[in-house]
Amino acid sequence: MRRRAAGLAGRAMSAFAPRYSSGVVNFSTASTGGWRGASAMYRSGAPSHWTPGSTAAIRTFPARAFSAVPPAHPAPIPNSKMQDEFISGTSAAYLESLEDQWREDPGSVPASWANLLRQMDSGVTGSELSEMYVAAKTGAAPVALSASNAPSSQSIQESMRLLLLVRAYQVNGHFMASLDPLGLEVRKVPIELDPALYGFSEADLDRQFFLGTWQMKGFLSEDNPVQTLRQILNRLRDAYCGNIGYEYMHISDRDQCNWLREKIEQQERAQYSKSRKKVLLDRLAWADMFENFLSNKYTAAKRFGLEGCETMIPGFKESIDKAAELGVESITIGMPHRGRLNVLANVVRKPMQSIFNEFKAGPKPSSDVAKGGSTYTGSGDVKYHLGTSYDRPTLRGGRIHLSLVANPSHLEAVNTVVVGKTRAKQFYENDSNRKKHMAVLLHGDGAFSGQGIVYETLDMSQLPEYTIGGTIHIVVNNQVAFTTDPKYSRSSPYCTDVAKCVDAPVFHVNGDDVEAVARVMELATEWRQEFGRDVVVDIVCYRKYGHNEIDEPMFTQPLMYKKIKTHRSAHEQYCDKLVAEGTLTREEIAQMHEEILRKLDQDFEDSKDYRPKPRDWLAAHWKGFKGPDQL
């Protein structure tokens, strides 16, 4: 292979030989030697009668006079010209290894080199390559760098400082992300993200700088080594400082970091199609209108609504669709009371007639006797603590089993129950790869940072006898927990910082941007299926009412709730966006809303004669399990 590679390299050298004056090496007829032959000649000073193979000839280099005094002030070189010229004798070893690398994996070398080597391999002659080069460059012949045109120390330092700036955005760019939908949080931008720290000013924005091409994923791996400072900053801010803030550089595994970096820094980010946007709007409308319907029908009832974080519902459903696509057969869910009724109705598909029926006071005896002889019609717990299960069809044509575990209040004790149930399913169904059965845990911001069982569950997540191949954690971060501002409730910048102890990536997202929420939920699901490790999605949102709908939050957070009263919902904002971009008309959106409201009214009427079923509060009949009236 090396002899073949050397021959091809020789032809590449011949492509540029005609551009030199007399006295250069002539490989135009050589079949062996190539880059390695040239390298040997340069290193050993081969005599003029040396011949590689049987046909190539060498002519001696004429003597050249060199000045003993170097130029006093070398002329600056444009950064766009600061690329290695491969005709240099000092680069021979590099070129040899480059060809070997290309033959093993063509995608592992820069595109320009891959094209050259591919042309040489297809039989293009050296003279033809030379003509192509002349037509493309139309400049002076490539020469080895000398003292007069070598990169200045200033250029080298600027390139190094730019690499530090790129890394600073990868590490701390989330501090500049637009995460708070209310715009109340005043965040101090880290000095590491200020170009002035690295010696750059506004006058440098349109200057070209050399970044190089690196063997890694993401922004620095692209074959675009020279860019302006403005281009670099725009790419970094678009990736790290939008409505999503990524924390992943604390992860010690290089492959995991590269996988995430490639997803985050891709130049052409995938956009949702019109049909997918309509689906997102439909799911968001159901989440929002369900809460409004309950608020209008049961004004004095506690329900712990999801208003302010309705985008979690379409995001959760996107995650379920992605999980089914990646081979997941069942998802076990644990969550607090905040938003449980919405998850029951719109995600796990508990009959809405049953939910509406539970808002009515007093016992509701059933005329139907349940299996086992019990006439008991419920669990005895309040409606926002209950669970259920359902085989849910997905948009991509599959089915997936969802099981929401009952849980009292916001206590995180359900975490270990969900993990244990998922582990049991994996055990009994021989899911040794832990790809078919998955756990999803929802948390409040105060509970995630304040309850010790969260850390304990995370710390056991990778133990051989306890691991379930990763859990997706969703934090409904209303920025107030119960009644306490974050600066008085925790010492860490984020409520999710505890998850870094197990190298879990954390995706912070603005809760008013439904497309961003859906995107990070899909990314979290892909991560879990790819690496089998925990991941956290922090949905930064707000709580429209008090801790429950009867509380008055103006007593404890007057400034926040003054802002909330005038803040438009994510549903309204997304409707405006789709109309503005031409995806939907106002008439089409109004028709969608009318259909949803019609179905809600119908389920409400049907709830008046609804009789609860065991399935509403148990997944299935358990043999030997007795109802309360049989004990």
C-alpha positions in Angstrom: 0.0 0.0 0.0 2.8 2.4 0.8 4.5 1.9 -2.6 1.1 2.7 -4.3 0.6 5.7 -2.0 4.1 6.9 -2.8 3.5 6.7 -6.5 0.3 8.7 -6.2 2.0 11.3 -4.1 4.7 11.6 -6.7 2.1 12.4 -9.3 0.7 15.1 -7.0 4.2 16.6 -6.8 4.5 16.6 -10.6 1.3 18.6 -10.8 3.2 21.6 -9.3 6.6 21.0 -10.7 6.0 22.9 -14.0 5.5 26.1 -12.0 9.0 26.0 -10.6 12.1 27.4 -12.4 14.7 24.9 -13.8 16.4 22.9 -11.2 13.3 21.2 -9.6 12.7 17.5 -9.2 10.9 16.0 -12.2 8.5 13.3 -11.3 6.2 13.6 -14.3 7.1 10.1 -15.5 7.7 8.5 -12.1 5.7 5.4 -11.0 7.3 5.0 -7.6 8.9 7.3 -5.1 6.1 9.9 -4.7 6.0 11.9 -1.5 8.3 9.5 0.2 10.8 9.7 -2.6 10.8 13.5 -2.4 11.2 13.2 1.4 14.2 11.0 1.2 15.9 13.2 -1.4 15.4 16.4 0.7 16.7 14.7 3.8 19.7 12.9 2.3 20.8 15.3 -0.4 20.7 12.6 -3.1 23.2 13.0 -6.0 22.2 14.1 -9.4 22.5 10.7 -11.0 20.0 9.1 -8.5 17.0 7.6 -10.2 13.8 6.3 -8.4 12.6 3.1 -10.1 13.9 3.0 -13.7 12.5 6.1 -15.4 12.5 9.1 -13.2 15.5 11.4 -13.3 16.7 14.1 -10.9 18.4 17.4 -11.7 20.5 19.2 -9.2 19.3 22.4 -7.7 21.3 25.4 -8.9 23.2 27.3 -6.3 21.3 30.3 -4.8 22.7 33.2 -3.0 21.1 34.0 0.3 21.4 37.2 2.2 23.1 37.0 5.5 21.0 39.8 6.9 17.3 39.0 7.3 14.7 41.7 6.4 14.2 44.2 9.2 10.4 44.4 8.8 8.8 41.3 7.3 5.6 42.1 5.3 2.4 40.8 6.9 0.7 37.9 5.3 -3.1 37.9 4.8 -4.7 35.2 7.0 -6.5 33.7 4.0 -3.1 32.8 2.6 -1.9 31.2 5.9 -2.5 27.6 4.8 0.2 24.9 4.5 1.6 24.6 1.0 2.3 20.9 0.6 5.2 21.2 -1.8 7.5 22.1 1.1 10.1 19.5 1.8 9.4 19.8 5.6 5.9 18.7 5.0 6.7 15.4 3.3 6.2 13.2 6.4 2.9 14.9 7.1 1.7 14.3 3.5 2.7 10.6 3.7 0.6 10.1 6.8 -2.2 12.1 5.3 -2.5 9.7 2.4 -2.4 6.7 4.7 -5.2 8.2 6.8 -7.2 8.9 3.6 -7.0 5.4 2.4 -8.2 4.1 5.8 -11.1 6.6 6.1 -11.7 9.2 3.2 -13.9 11.3 5.5 -11.1 11.8 8.1 -9.1 14.3 6.0 -10.0 17.8 4.8 -12.3 17.8 1.8 -9.7 19.6 -0.4 -7.1 16.8 0.2 -9.6 14.1 -0.3 -10.6 15.5 -3.7 -6.9 15.7 -4.7 -6.1 12.2 -3.7 -9.3 10.9 -5.3 -8.4 12.6 -8.6 -4.9 11.1 -8.5 -6.3 7.7 -7.8 -8.6 8.0 -10.8 -5.7 8.4 -13.2 -5.5 12.2 -13.6 -1.9 13.1 -14.7 0.4 15.5 -13.0 0.2 18.0 -15.8 -3.6 18.0 -15.7 -3.6 18.7 -12.0 -1.1 21.5 -12.6 -3.4 23.2 -15.1 -6.3 22.8 -12.7 -4.2 24.4 -9.9 -3.1 27.3 -12.1 -6.7 28.0 -13.1 -7.9 27.9 -9.5 -5.1 29.9 -7.8 -3.8 32.3 -10.6 -1.0 33.3 -8.2 2.6 32.7 -7.5 4.0 29.2 -7.3 3.7 27.6 -3.8 6.9 27.8 -1.9 8.1 26.8 1.5 7.7 29.5 4.2 10.8 31.5 4.8 11.7 34.0 7.4 10.1 36.8 5.3 6.7 35.3 5.0 6.3 33.1 8.1 3.3 33.8 10.4 4.0 36.5 12.9 3.9 35.8 16.6 0.9 38.2 16.8 -1.1 36.1 14.3 -0.3 32.9 16.2 -1.4 34.5 19.5 -4.6 35.7 18.0 -5.5 32.2 16.8 -4.7 30.8 20.2 -6.9 33.4 21.9 -9.7 32.7 19.5 -9.6 29.0 20.4 -9.9 30.0 24.0 -13.0 32.2 23.1 -14.6 29.2 21.3 -14.1 27.0 24.4 -15.5 29.7 26.7 -18.7 29.7 24.7 -18.9 25.9 24.9 -18.4 26.0 28.6 -20.3 29.1 29.7 -22.4 30.1 26.7 -25.6 29.1 28.6 -25.1 32.1 30.9 -26.0 34.3 27.9 -28.9 32.2 26.8 -32.4 33.7 26.8 -34.0 31.3 29.3 -36.4 33.4 31.5 -39.8 33.9 29.6 -40.6 36.7 32.0 -37.3 38.6 31.5 -37.0 39.3 35.2 -33.7 37.5 35.8 -30.7 39.8 35.5 -27.7 37.6 34.7 -24.2 38.8 34.8 -22.4 37.8 31.6 -19.1 36.0 32.4 -16.1 37.9 31.4 -14.9 34.8 29.6 -17.5 35.5 26.9 -16.4 39.1 26.2 -14.1 39.2 23.1 -12.3 42.2 24.7 -10.8 39.8 27.3 -8.9 38.2 24.4 -7.7 41.5 22.9 -10.4 41.9 20.2 -12.5 45.0 19.6 -15.3 46.1 17.2 -12.6 47.0 14.7 -11.6 43.3 14.4 -15.1 42.0 13.6 -14.5 41.8 9.9 -10.9 40.7 10.0 -10.0 37.2 9.0 -8.5 34.9 11.5 -7.0 31.4 11.2 -8.7 28.8 13.4 -7.6 25.7 11.6 -9.5 22.4 11.2 -9.5 20.0 14.1 -10.0 16.3 14.6 -13.1 16.7 16.7 -16.9 17.2 16.1 -18.8 20.4 15.7 -17.8 23.9 14.8 -14.0 23.4 14.7 -14.1 20.3 12.6 -15.5 22.0 9.5 -13.2 22.6 6.6 -13.3 26.3 7.0 -10.1 27.3 8.7 -10.2 31.0 8.0 -13.2 33.1 9.2 -13.9 36.6 10.3 -14.5 37.3 14.0 -18.1 38.3 13.2 -18.7 34.9 11.6 -17.2 33.1 14.6 -19.2 35.0 17.2 -22.5 34.6 15.2 -22.0 30.8 15.0 -21.2 30.5 18.7 -24.0 32.7 19.9 -26.5 31.0 17.6 -25.5 27.6 19.1 -25.1 28.4 22.7 -26.9 31.7 23.5 -30.4 31.3 22.0 -33.5 29.9 23.8 -31.5 26.8 24.8 -28.6 26.7 27.2 -26.4 23.6 27.0 -24.2 22.3 29.8 -22.1 19.4 28.8 -18.4 20.3 28.9 -18.2 18.9 32.5 -18.6 15.4 31.0 -15.3 13.6 31.1 -15.9 11.2 28.2 -14.6 12.6 24.9 -17.0 10.6 22.6 -20.0 11.8 24.6 -18.9 15.4 24.4 -18.2 15.1 20.6 -21.7 13.5 20.1 -23.4 16.4 21.8 -21.1 19.1 20.2 -22.0 17.8 16.7 -25.7 18.0 17.5 -25.5 21.5 19.1 -23.0 23.2 16.7 -24.3 22.0 13.4 -24.4 24.8 10.8 -27.7 23.9 9.2 -30.0 23.1 12.1 -33.0 21.0 11.2 -36.3 22.9 11.1 -39.7 21.6 11.8 -41.9 21.1 8.7 -45.3 22.8 8.4 -47.0 19.5 9.3 -44.9 19.0 12.4 -45.6 22.6 13.5 -49.3 22.0 13.1 -49.0 18.9 15.4 -47.0 21.0 18.0 -49.7 23.6 17.9 -52.5 21.1 18.3 -50.8 19.5 21.3 -50.0 22.9 22.9 -53.6 24.0 22.3 -55.0 20.9 24.1 -52.6 21.5 27.1 -53.6 25.2 27.4 -57.3 24.8 26.7 -57.6 21.9 29.1 -56.3 24.0 32.0 -58.5 27.0 31.0 -61.5 24.6 30.9 -60.9 23.3 34.4 -60.3 26.9 35.6 -63.7 28.0 34.3 -65.7 24.9 35.4 -64.1 24.5 38.9 -63.0 27.9 40.0 -62.7 27.1 43.7 -61.1 23.7 43.3 -57.5 22.8 43.8 -55.9 21.3 40.7 -52.3 22.4 40.7 -52.4 23.4 37.1 -49.6 23.6 34.6 -50.3 27.2 33.4 -47.0 28.8 32.5 -45.4 25.5 31.5 -47.9 24.1 29.0 -45.1 23.5 26.4 -44.0 20.6 28.6 -46.9 18.6 27.2 -46.0 18.8 23.5 -42.4 18.4 24.4 -43.1 15.2 26.5 -45.2 13.8 23.6 -42.3 14.4 21.1 -40.0 12.6 23.5 -42.4 9.6 23.6 -42.7 9.5 19.8 -38.9 9.6 19.5 -38.5 6.9 22.1 -40.9 4.6 20.3 -39.0 5.2 17.1 -35.7 4.2 18.8 -37.1 0.9 20.1 -38.6 1.8 23.5 -41.7 -0.4 24.4 -42.7 1.1 27.7 -42.1 4.2 29.8 -42.7 4.4 33.5 -43.4 7.9 34.7 -43.1 9.6 38.1 -44.1 13.1 38.9 -45.3 15.6 41.5 -48.9 17.0 41.6 -48.0 20.1 39.5 -49.4 19.4 36.1 -50.5 15.8 36.8 -54.0 16.2 35.6 -52.7 17.6 32.3 -50.3 14.7 31.9 -53.1 12.2 32.8 -55.4 13.7 30.2 -53.2 14.6 27.3 -50.2 12.3 27.6 -51.3 9.1 29.4 -54.8 9.5 28.0 -56.9 8.9 31.1 -60.5 9.4 30.1 -61.4 13.1 30.6 -64.9 12.0 31.8 -63.2 10.3 34.7 -61.1 13.4 35.5 -64.2 15.7 35.4 -66.1 13.2 37.5 -63.5 13.3 40.2 -64.0 17.0 40.7 -67.5 16.3 42.1 -67.8 15.9 45.8 -69.1 12.9 47.6 -68.9 9.1 47.0 -70.0 7.8 43.6 -71.0 4.1 44.0 -70.9 2.1 40.9 -73.7 -0.2 39.7 -71.1 -2.5 38.2 -69.3 -4.9 40.5 -65.5 -4.9 39.8 -63.5 -8.1 39.4 -62.9 -9.8 42.7 -66.3 -8.8 44.1 -65.4 -5.3 45.2 -67.8 -2.4 44.7 -65.0 0.2 45.5 -64.7 2.9 42.8 -61.5 4.7 43.5 -58.2 4.8 45.4 -59.3 7.2 48.2 -56.7 9.7 47.2 -57.2 13.1 45.7 -57.3 13.4 41.9 -54.0 15.1 41.5 -52.1 12.2 43.2 -53.5 9.4 41.1 -51.8 7.4 38.3 -53.0 5.2 35.4 -51.6 3.3 32.4 -52.3 3.2 28.7 -51.0 1.7 25.4 -50.5 4.8 23.4 -50.3 4.9 19.6 -47.5 7.2 18.2 -47.4 9.5 15.3 -44.9 7.3 13.5 -47.2 4.3 13.5 -45.9 2.4 16.6 -47.4 1.8 20.1 -45.8 2.3 23.5 -47.0 1.5 27.0 -47.2 4.4 29.4 -47.5 3.9 33.2 -47.9 6.9 35.5 -47.1 5.9 39.1 -49.3 7.4 41.9 -47.5 9.8 44.1 -48.4 12.0 47.1 -47.6 15.6 46.7 -44.3 16.8 45.4 -42.2 14.3 47.5 -39.4 12.8 45.5 -39.8 9.4 47.1 -41.4 8.3 43.9 -38.0 8.4 42.2 -36.8 5.1 43.5 -40.2 3.5 43.0 -40.1 4.4 39.3 -36.5 3.3 38.9 -37.2 0.0 40.7 -40.3 -0.7 38.6 -38.3 0.0 35.4 -35.5 -2.3 36.5 -38.0 -5.1 37.2 -39.5 -4.8 33.8 -36.0 -5.0 32.2 -35.3 -8.0 34.4 -38.4 -10.0 33.6 -38.4 -9.2 29.9 -34.6 -9.9 29.4 -33.9 -6.3 28.4 -30.2 -6.7 29.1 -29.3 -3.7 26.9 -31.9 -1.6 28.8 -33.2 0.0 25.5 -36.8 -1.3 25.6 -38.0 0.0 29.0 -37.3 3.6 30.1 -38.0 5.9 33.1 -39.1 9.5 33.0 -39.1 11.6 36.2 -40.7 15.0 36.5 -39.6 17.4 39.3 -40.2 20.8 40.7 -37.2 23.2 40.8 -37.2 23.4 44.6 -37.6 19.7 45.1 -34.8 18.8 42.6 -32.2 20.9 44.4 -33.6 20.5 47.9 -34.4 16.9 48.5 -31.6 14.5 49.2 -33.2 11.5 47.6 -32.6 13.2 44.2 -28.9 13.0 44.7 -29.1 9.5 46.1 -31.0 8.2 43.1 -28.6 9.9 40.7 -25.6 8.5 42.6 -26.9 4.9 42.2 -27.8 5.3 38.5 -24.7 3.6 37.2 -24.3 0.9 39.8 -24.4 -2.5 38.1 -27.3 -3.9 40.2 -29.4 -0.7 40.1 -28.8 0.9 36.7 -31.7 1.1 34.2 -29.7 2.6 31.3 -30.4 6.2 32.1 -33.4 8.3 33.3 -34.8 11.4 31.6 -35.4 14.1 34.2 -37.8 16.9 33.4 -37.7 19.9 35.7 -40.7 22.2 35.7 -38.7 25.2 36.8 -41.3 27.9 37.8 -38.4 29.9 39.4 -40.2 30.2 42.7 -40.5 26.6 44.0 -43.2 27.1 46.7 -42.8 30.8 47.7 -39.0 31.4 47.7 -36.8 33.2 45.1 -33.9 31.0 43.9 -31.3 33.2 45.4 -32.7 32.4 48.9 -33.2 28.7 48.3 -30.0 27.4 46.9 -26.3 28.3 46.5 -25.8 26.9 43.0 -26.6 28.9 39.8 -29.1 26.3 38.6 -31.4 23.9 40.5 -30.1 21.1 38.3 -26.4 21.4 39.2 -26.6 18.3 41.4 -27.0 16.2 38.2 -23.4 17.1 37.2 -22.2 14.6 39.8 -22.9 11.8 37.4 -21.8 13.6 34.2 -25.4 14.1 33.1 -25.8 16.7 30.4 -28.3 19.5 31.3 -30.4 21.3 28.7 -31.9 24.6 29.9 -34.7 25.8 27.7 -37.1 28.8 27.6 -40.6 27.5 28.5 -42.3 29.9 26.1 -40.5 28.4 23.0 -42.4 25.2 22.2 -40.2 24.2 19.3 -37.1 24.6 21.5 -38.7 22.5 24.3 -39.6 19.8 21.7 -36.1 19.8 20.3 -34.3 19.3 23.6 -36.8 16.6 24.6 -36.0 14.7 21.5 -32.2 15.3 22.0 -32.5 14.0 25.6 -34.2 10.8 24.4 -31.6 10.2 21.8 -28.8 10.7 24.4 -30.5 8.2 26.7 -30.8 5.6 24.0 -27.3 6.2 22.7 -25.3 6.2 26.0 -27.6 4.7 28.6 -27.0 7.6 31.1 -29.2 10.2 32.9 -30.0 13.5 31.2 -31.8 16.6 32.5 -34.2 19.0 30.7 -34.7 22.2 32.7 -37.8 24.0 31.4 -37.5 27.5 32.7 -41.1 28.8 33.0 -43.4 30.4 35.5 -46.5 29.6 37.7 -49.5 31.6 36.6 -51.3 31.2 39.9 -50.3 30.5 43.5 -49.0 27.1 44.8 -52.7 26.1 44.4 -55.4 28.0 42.7 -56.8 29.3 46.0 -53.5 30.9 47.2 -52.7 34.6 46.5 -49.1 34.9 45.2 -49.0 38.7 45.2 -48.2 38.6 48.9 -44.9 36.8 48.4 -43.8 37.7 44.8 -45.5 41.0 43.9 -43.1 42.0 41.1 -43.2 38.6 39.4 -47.0 38.3 39.5 -47.4 41.9 38.2 -45.4 40.7 35.2 -47.3 37.4 34.9 -50.7 39.2 34.7 -49.7 40.9 31.5 -47.6 38.1 30.0 -49.1 36.3 26.9 -49.2 32.5 27.0 -46.9 30.3 25.0 -50.0 29.1 23.1 -50.9 32.7 22.0 -47.3 33.4 21.1 -47.0 30.3 18.9 -50.3 31.0 17.1 -48.9 34.5 16.2 -45.7 33.0 15.0 -47.3 30.4 12.7 -49.6 33.1 11.3 -46.7 35.5 10.7 -44.7 32.8 8.8 -47.7 31.6 6.8 -48.0 28.1 8.2 -51.6 28.6 9.3 -54.3 31.3 9.0 -56.3 32.8 11.8 -59.4 30.9 10.5 -57.6 27.5 10.6 -56.4 28.2 14.2 -59.9 29.2 15.3 -61.4 26.0 13.7 -58.8 24.0 15.7 -59.8 25.7 18.9 -63.5 25.2 18.3 -63.0 21.4 17.7 -61.0 21.1 21.0 -63.6 23.0 23.0 -66.4 20.9 21.5 -64.7 17.7 22.6 -64.1 19.1 26.1 -67.7 20.1 26.4 -68.9 16.7 25.3 -66.6 14.9 27.8 -67.8 17.2 30.5 -71.5 16.3 29.8 -70.6 12.6 29.7 -68.9 12.9 33.1 -72.2 13.5 34.8 -73.2 9.8 34.2 -69.7 8.4 34.4 -69.0 5.4 36.6 -65.4 4.9 37.6 -63.6 1.7 36.5 -60.8 -0.1 38.2 -58.6 0.7 35.2 -58.9 4.4 36.1 -56.7 3.9 39.2 -55.0 0.6 38.7 -53.2 -0.7 35.6 -54.9 -4.0 35.8 -56.7 -6.4 38.2 -54.2 -7.9 40.6 -55.0 -11.4 41.7 -55.6 -11.5 45.4 -55.7 -7.8 45.8 -58.8 -6.7 47.8 -60.6 -3.4 47.7 -61.1 -1.3 50.9 -64.6 -2.6 51.4 -63.4 -6.2 51.4 -60.8 -5.8 54.1 
